[in-house]
Amino acid sequence: MSSHGDRLDKADDTMDRVTVRMDDWQIAAIDQLVENGAYANVSEFVRHAVDEQLEADHV
């Protein structure tokens, strides 16, 4: 994985893959949101959740 120490520019349109471990119930809930059309796919959900948290933390 590449270093992102100075890559906080939101205009940077390159994306890296990140692997996370989650509880089964979390994965099932995300899958349900995707199936219901709330998000196009799991990646979109994760990007949205991360963006929301970064904004809440004023990053």
LINNOR-V964688 format. One record per helix or strand of 3 or more residues. SS is the DSSP state (H for helix, E for strand). FROM is the first residue (numbers start at 1). LEN is the number of residues. Records with the same first field share a line. If there is no record, write none. Layout:
SS->FROM-LEN / FROM-LEN
//
This chain:
H->24-12 / 42-15
//
